[in-house]
């Protein structure tokens, strides 16, 4: 009986010591944590999806590390926001904050291309509300490519919110001509005549040569052949025969 009683006392003391050790560890942990987190701020992440992102503890006036992008079915991650504004991860943290994920509904539109050449451009599948990052260049002989037009306006990174067709526009490259150059007449001309009805007639496809160039007049290029003068022409009405 005596030994059993003494053994019980020893066991009780051991239990008490173990409990005291755990209590001491707990107190020390709280003390260390209070010191560690006293000069730190918490940055929480609300994803709005099933992805959980661990809270970061940042030194006062430090910066938070940008986490991996979360995922959400049917949506595209856009950015992290603080109070409805885009959050800059270079911002110094001076208080506890909550960053919220901003999502874009996953809807797509199609961009097609229209040219009056033999070129074929693959259509682009684009996230609705996005812009086209890189556009192809159309090539048309003897013409300068001016760009792609949307509703008769040059496309310059406007957001695309529906299926669209971009139309290529060009400008004729007008060559420098000199006397003696052979040309093809491709437009209107003013004939050497006082008869007004003879002016601005069509002369498509006639092959002639430059006989003279008169400066300071509306129709400076005098064109003709061995039979005589065909008429006076503007530069845009002539095409070099190379």
Secondary structure, DSSP 8 states (H G I E B T S, - for coil): -HHHHHHHHHHHHHHHHHHHHHHHHHHHHHHHHHHHHHTEEEEEEE-SSS-----EEEETTB---------BTTEEEEEEEETTEE--TTS-B-S-EEEEEEEEE--EEEEEEE-SSS-----EEEETTB--S-------TTEEEEEEEETTEE-SS--B-S-EEEEEEEEE------TT-EEEE-SEEE-SSS-GGGEEEE-TTEEEEEEEE-TTSSS-EEEEETTEEEEEE-GGGEEE--
